């Protein structure tokens, strides 16, 4: 509303009117009206923030979620980025267009005979193209084809001198045929990189050497108030198969778990799967298990994340220990697995899964946050995680948007509101794969553990 602006000739008007008692009466009436008018304006100014607070969850808007925008974006990605760009012969000059096409295929999870043939063309030339293109080609292939390009990937793995390319190739080959190819990959490591001690190579070798999956330590111990005492802890409980949605619950600083107005444990669904489905230690891979710190809220400028407030997270190594521990006495401390382990309950210290966040940070992964989504879930209607939408390694919470681009529901906003209700803007995230069941995590999966803690 525009502010009231007094006319420039008010003084002249008042002088003229002063010669008439009748006009004075009119003037008094005008001034009384102006007082009432200004009073109403003041009330509206005072009340405006209150109205905004009440309506904020109903007025959040994203221009990419309108029906028109979604349809236009899909047609552009398919008709121009994929079908048109891939028509051109692949060479050094148009790598960029092919990279865009690869990303569009990955985002849409789009594949047909045409794109498969074009991927085969790309693989026939991969060794002569840049490492950047090879990474994008590997990522899209890993995301869309479980084993169809194994021979091409194996050939690149034998040729490459890049450790990061080798690791991505190895993960594809190992997934395609783990029983027979562990020995193949191990032999290639010894032949090509016998002295390499990089974190990524060490993790790859440990994954090859692993005999069986460890049993999960007691959830009771990591839910207990003695773990990260006095801190707000957000638990993101997942399946080891990240094709299913996980569950968020929140432990308050006093050690009790947050409940809603009905007395039920606060919970909401969340996906920890990357569109690539890469393992945790590769950039753009699935969200690592383990402990991350959260420190405040922000709003993303990325259209596919959207305008809902996100939680800013940090992995070990991404922040120094004094920031991660929120303790200045760690100012001169360097990261180590022992330092990270000091956060864990005794029964969890030897559980390798809980160290994924530590090693992901050590490899250089960054920018894993907890956010909403404006990606069209219809891209993934054939997937087990539908209508959730995957990210590039973040913790992604489902949101619905109407045809005009306004948000109608948001699991991410529920998390933000829950934290605001207890006055918490910092604390820790703990991501745990609780088992390998082929279904979404539900509150009944952990309710008994939470009840037992309440009854102590």
C-alpha positions in Angstrom: 0.0 0.0 0.0 1.3 3.4 -0.9 2.0 5.8 2.0 -0.3 8.9 2.2 1.4 11.9 0.7 0.2 15.4 1.7 -0.7 17.6 -1.4 1.8 20.4 -2.0 -0.9 23.1 -2.0 -2.3 22.2 1.5 -1.2 25.5 3.0 -3.0 27.6 0.3 -6.2 25.5 0.7 -6.2 26.1 4.5 -5.8 29.8 4.1 -8.7 30.1 1.7 -11.0 28.0 3.8 -10.3 30.0 6.9 -12.7 32.8 5.6 -15.7 30.5 5.9 -17.2 28.9 9.0 -19.0 26.5 6.7 -15.7 25.6 5.1 -14.2 25.1 8.6 -16.8 22.5 9.4 -16.0 20.7 6.2 -12.3 20.9 7.0 -12.9 19.4 10.5 -14.8 16.6 8.8 -11.9 16.0 6.4 -9.3 16.1 9.1 -11.3 13.6 11.2 -11.5 11.3 8.2 -7.8 11.6 7.7 -7.1 10.6 11.3 -9.3 7.5 10.9 -7.6 6.7 7.6 -4.1 7.1 9.1 -5.1 5.0 12.1 -6.2 2.2 9.8 -2.9 2.4 7.9 -1.0 2.1 11.1 -3.0 -0.9 12.2 -2.3 -2.6 8.8 1.4 -1.9 9.1 1.5 -3.5 12.5 -0.6 -6.5 11.6 1.1 -7.2 8.2 3.9 -9.4 9.7 1.3 -11.4 11.6 -0.7 -12.0 8.4 2.5 -12.9 6.6 3.5 -15.5 9.2 0.1 -17.1 9.0 0.0 -17.3 5.2 3.7 -18.1 4.5 3.2 -21.8 4.0 0.3 -21.1 1.6 2.0 -18.4 -0.5 5.4 -20.0 -1.4 5.8 -19.9 -5.1 8.1 -21.4 -7.7 7.9 -20.4 -11.3 9.2 -23.8 -12.5 6.3 -25.7 -10.9 3.4 -24.2 -12.9 1.8 -26.7 -15.4 3.0 -24.6 -18.3 6.6 -24.3 -17.1 6.8 -28.1 -16.4 5.5 -29.0 -19.8 7.8 -26.5 -21.5 10.9 -27.6 -19.6 10.2 -31.3 -20.4 9.8 -30.6 -24.1 13.0 -28.6 -24.1 15.0 -31.2 -22.3 13.7 -34.0 -24.5 13.4 -32.4 -28.0 16.3 -30.0 -27.9 18.8 -31.1 -25.2 18.5 -34.8 -25.9 17.2 -35.5 -29.4 18.7 -32.5 -31.1 22.1 -32.3 -29.4 22.7 -36.0 -29.8 22.1 -35.8 -33.6 25.5 -34.0 -34.0 28.6 -36.0 -34.4 30.5 -36.2 -31.1 33.9 -34.4 -31.1 36.0 -32.0 -29.1 34.0 -29.0 -30.2 30.5 -30.2 -29.1 31.4 -32.1 -25.9 29.5 -29.4 -24.1 26.2 -30.1 -25.9 26.6 -33.8 -25.4 27.3 -33.2 -21.7 24.0 -31.3 -21.5 22.2 -34.2 -23.2 23.7 -36.7 -20.8 22.6 -34.6 -17.8 19.0 -34.3 -19.2 18.9 -38.1 -19.7 20.0 -38.6 -16.1 17.5 -36.0 -14.7 14.6 -37.4 -16.7 15.7 -41.0 -16.3 15.1 -41.1 -20.0 16.3 -44.0 -22.3 15.2 -45.4 -25.6 16.8 -47.1 -28.6 18.0 -43.8 -29.9 19.7 -42.7 -26.7 21.2 -46.1 -26.1 22.8 -46.1 -29.6 24.2 -42.6 -28.9 25.6 -43.8 -25.6 27.4 -46.6 -27.5 28.8 -44.0 -29.9 30.0 -41.9 -26.9 31.7 -45.0 -25.4 33.5 -45.8 -28.6 35.1 -42.3 -28.4 35.4 -42.0 -24.7 39.1 -42.6 -24.4 39.9 -39.7 -26.7 37.7 -37.2 -24.9 38.2 -35.2 -21.7 38.1 -36.6 -18.2 35.1 -34.3 -17.5 33.2 -35.9 -20.4 34.2 -39.3 -19.2 32.9 -38.6 -15.7 29.5 -37.4 -17.1 29.3 -40.4 -19.5 30.0 -42.8 -16.6 27.5 -41.1 -14.3 24.7 -41.2 -16.8 25.5 -44.8 -17.8 25.6 -45.8 -14.1 22.3 -44.1 -13.5 20.4 -45.6 -16.4 22.0 -49.0 -17.3 23.0 -51.6 -14.6 25.3 -53.7 -16.8 24.7 -53.2 -20.5 27.9 -51.2 -20.9 30.2 -53.3 -18.8 32.6 -54.2 -21.6 33.0 -50.5 -22.6 33.5 -49.4 -19.0 36.0 -52.2 -18.4 38.0 -51.1 -21.4 38.1 -47.5 -20.2 39.2 -48.7 -16.7 42.1 -50.5 -18.3 43.1 -47.4 -20.3 42.7 -44.5 -17.9 45.4 -43.0 -15.8 43.0 -41.0 -13.7 42.2 -42.4 -10.2 38.8 -40.8 -10.1 37.8 -42.2 -13.5 39.1 -45.6 -12.5 37.0 -45.6 -9.3 33.8 -44.8 -11.2 34.6 -47.5 -13.7 35.3 -50.0 -11.0 32.0 -49.3 -9.2 30.1 -49.9 -12.4 31.9 -53.2 -13.1 31.6 -54.4 -9.5 27.8 -53.7 -9.5 27.4 -55.5 -12.9 29.1 -58.7 -11.7 30.4 -58.5 -8.1 31.1 -62.3 -7.8 33.5 -62.4 -10.7 34.9 -58.9 -11.0 36.2 -58.2 -7.6 39.4 -60.1 -8.5 39.6 -58.3 -11.8 39.4 -54.9 -10.2 41.8 -55.8 -7.4 44.4 -57.0 -10.0 44.0 -53.8 -12.1 44.6 -51.7 -8.9 47.8 -53.5 -8.2 48.9 -53.2 -11.9 47.9 -49.5 -12.5 48.1 -47.8 -9.1 50.3 -49.9 -6.8 51.5 -46.9 -4.8 48.3 -44.9 -4.7 47.1 -44.1 -1.2 44.3 -41.7 -2.0 41.2 -41.9 0.2 39.0 -42.9 -2.7 41.3 -45.8 -3.6 41.5 -47.0 0.0 37.7 -47.0 0.2 37.4 -48.9 -3.1 39.8 -51.5 -1.9 38.0 -51.9 1.5 34.7 -52.3 -0.4 36.3 -55.1 -2.5 37.7 -56.8 0.6 34.5 -56.7 2.6 33.2 -60.2 3.2 29.8 -59.4 4.5 27.7 -56.6 5.8 28.1 -55.8 9.5 25.1 -56.1 11.9 23.6 -52.9 12.9 24.5 -51.9 16.5 21.7 -51.1 18.9 19.6 -48.2 17.8 18.8 -47.6 21.5 22.4 -46.5 22.1 22.4 -43.9 19.3 18.9 -42.6 20.2 19.8 -42.3 23.9 20.3 -38.8 25.4 23.9 -39.8 26.3 24.7 -39.6 22.6 25.5 -36.0 21.6 24.1 -34.8 24.9 22.3 -31.4 25.0 22.1 -31.2 21.2 19.2 -31.2 18.8 19.6 -34.4 16.7 17.8 -35.0 13.5 17.7 -38.7 12.5 17.3 -39.6 8.9 16.6 -43.3 9.0 17.0 -45.0 5.6 17.0 -48.4 3.9 20.4 -49.7 2.5 18.5 -49.8 -0.8 18.0 -46.0 -1.3 15.3 -46.7 -3.8 12.9 -46.4 -0.9 12.0 -43.3 1.2 13.5 -42.9 4.6 12.1 -41.2 7.8 13.0 -38.1 9.8 12.5 -37.9 13.5 13.9 -35.3 15.9 15.5 -35.6 19.3 15.3 -32.4 21.4 18.2 -31.0 23.4 16.6 -32.5 26.6 16.9 -36.0 25.2 13.2 -36.6 24.4 11.8 -37.1 21.0 9.6 -34.4 19.5 5.9 -35.1 19.4 3.0 -33.4 17.6 -0.1 -31.9 19.1 -1.8 -35.3 19.1 1.0 -36.8 21.2 2.5 -38.8 18.3 6.2 -38.8 17.5 7.0 -36.1 14.9 8.0 -37.8 11.7 8.1 -37.2 7.9 9.5 -39.0 4.9 12.8 -38.1 3.2 14.8 -39.5 0.3 18.6 -40.0 0.6 19.1 -41.3 -2.9 21.0 -39.5 -5.6 19.8 -39.7 -9.1 23.1 -41.4 -9.9 22.7 -44.0 -7.2 26.5 -43.8 -6.9 28.0 -44.9 -3.6 28.5 -42.3 -0.9 32.2 -41.5 -1.5 31.8 -40.4 -5.1 30.7 -36.8 -5.9 26.9 -36.7 -6.6 26.6 -40.1 -4.9 24.0 -41.1 -2.3 23.9 -39.3 1.0 26.5 -40.8 3.3 25.5 -42.4 6.5 27.0 -40.9 9.7 27.1 -37.6 11.5 26.8 -34.3 9.8 26.4 -30.9 11.5 23.6 -28.5 10.7 24.0 -24.8 11.3 21.1 -22.5 10.3 18.7 -22.1 7.4 19.0 -20.7 4.0 17.0 -20.3 0.7 18.5 -21.7 -2.5 18.7 -19.8 -5.7 18.7 -23.2 -7.6 15.3 -23.6 -9.2 15.1 -27.3 -8.8 15.7 -27.1 -5.0 13.1 -24.3 -4.7 12.3 -21.5 -2.3 11.5 -23.5 0.8 14.0 -23.0 3.6 16.8 -25.6 3.6 19.1 -26.7 6.4 22.8 -26.0 5.9 24.8 -29.1 6.6 28.5 -29.7 7.0 30.5 -32.9 6.7 33.7 -33.6 8.7 36.6 -31.9 6.9 34.2 -29.5 5.2 34.4 -27.6 8.5 37.2 -27.6 11.0 36.7 -29.6 14.2 36.1 -26.5 16.4 33.1 -25.6 14.2 31.8 -29.2 13.7 32.0 -29.8 17.5 30.9 -26.2 18.3 33.8 -26.1 20.7 36.6 -23.5 20.5 39.0 -25.9 22.4 39.3 -27.9 19.1 40.7 -24.8 17.3 44.1 -26.4 16.7 42.9 -29.9 16.3 43.1 -31.8 13.0 40.6 -34.3 11.8 41.1 -38.0 12.4 38.9 -41.1 12.6 39.6 -41.3 16.3 38.3 -37.7 16.8 35.2 -38.5 14.9 34.8 -41.8 16.8 34.8 -39.8 20.1 31.2 -38.7 19.2 29.9 -42.3 18.9 28.5 -44.6 21.6 30.9 -47.5 22.4 28.8 -50.1 20.5 28.9 -48.0 17.3 32.7 -47.2 17.2 33.5 -50.3 15.1 30.5 -50.0 12.8 32.0 -49.0 9.4 28.7 -47.6 8.0 28.5 -44.8 10.5 31.9 -43.5 9.3 30.7 -42.8 5.7 30.2 -39.0 6.4 33.7 -38.8 7.8 35.3 -40.4 4.7 33.0 -38.6 2.3 34.3 -35.4 3.8 37.8 -36.6 3.6 37.5 -37.4 -0.1 36.3 -33.8 -0.6 32.5 -34.1 -0.8 30.8 -30.9 0.1 27.4 -29.1 -0.2 25.2 -31.9 1.1 22.2 -30.1 2.5 18.6 -30.9 3.5 16.1 -29.3 1.1 12.8 -29.4 -0.6 12.2 -30.0 -4.3 10.5 -28.5 -7.3 11.5 -31.3 -9.7 8.4 -32.9 -11.4 7.8 -36.3 -9.7 6.3 -37.6 -12.9 9.8 -38.0 -14.2 10.1 -41.0 -11.8 6.6 -42.5 -11.8 8.1 -45.9 -12.7 10.6 -45.9 -9.7 10.1 -47.4 -6.3 10.7 -44.0 -4.6 7.9 -42.2 -6.5 6.5 -39.6 -5.8 9.7 -38.6 -4.0 12.4 -37.0 -6.2 16.1 -37.8 -6.0 18.8 -35.2 -5.7 22.6 -35.1 -6.3 23.4 -36.5 -2.9 21.4 -34.3 -0.5 18.6 -35.2 1.8 15.6 -34.3 -0.2 12.1 -33.9 1.3 8.9 -34.2 -0.8 6.9 -31.2 -1.7 3.7 -30.7 -3.7 2.9 -27.7 -6.0 -0.3 -26.8 -7.6 -0.8 -25.9 -11.3 -0.3 -22.2 -10.6 3.1 -22.8 -9.0 2.1 -22.5 -5.3 3.2 -24.9 -2.7 0.4 -27.0 -1.3 2.4 -29.3 1.1 6.0 -29.7 2.1 7.8 -32.2 4.3 10.8 -29.9 4.3 8.6 -27.1 5.8 7.4 -29.5 8.4 11.0 -30.1 9.4 11.8 -26.4 9.5 8.6 -25.7 11.5 9.4 -28.5 13.9 12.9 -27.0 14.6 11.5 -23.5 15.0 9.0 -24.9 17.5 11.8 -25.9 19.8 14.0 -23.0 19.0 16.8 -25.0 17.4 18.8 -23.7 14.5 21.9 -25.9 15.0 22.8 -29.4 16.0 23.5 -32.7 14.2 22.1 -34.9 11.5 22.5 -38.6 11.9 21.9 -40.7 8.8 21.5 -44.5 9.4 20.6 -47.4 7.1 18.6 -49.4 9.5 18.1 -52.5 7.3 17.6 -53.7 3.7 13.8 -54.1 3.6 12.2 -53.3 0.3 9.7 -50.7 1.5 9.7 -47.2 2.8 10.7 -46.6 6.4 7.7 -46.0 8.7 7.5 -44.8 12.3 6.4 -48.2 13.4 9.9 -49.5 12.4 11.4 -47.5 15.3 8.5 -46.6 17.6 9.4 -49.4 20.1 12.9 -48.0 20.5 11.5 -44.5 21.2 9.0 -45.8 23.6 11.6 -47.7 25.6 13.7 -44.6 26.0 10.6 -42.7 27.3 10.0 -45.4 29.8 13.5 -45.4 31.3 
